[in-house]
């Protein structure tokens, strides 16, 4: 299991489509093609958004990749898919079949960090300023916060 | 209710979600001079949003396309024939997705590319079985053949680059089209 990183709390892991490192964005749950079209009409918002698809079908968000969202998180599907093929081409951070730990869903507006390395991708929530964080061994981070 | 040409153009945007008028002309096989005024009409009716030449289909436009699809295959025998074709397509679809993924992961290996082309050529033959149910499916054959020719000429962008009329794009749109004809949802 991945662990927290300074300023971010680990919330789960899934398949990474393409190894593009760390990218940040703001979560928005998109559950239907109509919601996807609405987001697509606001190109500035797309670029800062990590699209979260809570349902089992993930392909419908593929057209959004043309506008380079900050990232995509799905709870189903594999990189060997239409979404994976398009994501690999655009080198968009995508974490598929995310298994959340310690939470049931990702609310809209949550600041996220996606870490896509190798075949696995990890998702982190940005810690609120001043929030106490403590690492597994209880050590305090160098930035003054404590990992939790 | 959309007429056949309006459907071809608006459906092209429905499948792609965002495109230029030129893209829609190329996809639909209609002349650009015919497509542009049609698109202006769609914008006036708020079926399509025009963002500086990039067209985005709107919920009202999606409803028009879905209404056309819902009446396109009313004959139960034809619907059954398409459903049977789709069952066969599903296995070839899984193979195609795997082959394109392999092609990407091997950075365009020649043998991987040959396998992709062979699968597309098999689909082109198979499409002949359903063009009598929906003659517009001949348009997919035309696009596939053009893109296969581009790949054969050494332009590997036409395998799966999303910004050109690549084999993967065409395949994706055909898949979506048949699902809509059958009123089925995707499972992936």
Interface residues (C-beta under 8 A of the other chain):
Chain A: X33 X34 X36 X37 X40 X41 X43 X56 X57 X58 X59 X60 X62 X63 X65 X66 X67 X77 X79 X80 X81 X82 X83 X84 X85 X86 X88 X89 X90
Chain B: X16 X17 X18 X49 X51 X56 X57 X58 X59 X62 X97 X98 X100 X101 X104 X160 X161 X162 X163 X168 X172 X175 X185 X186 X187 X188
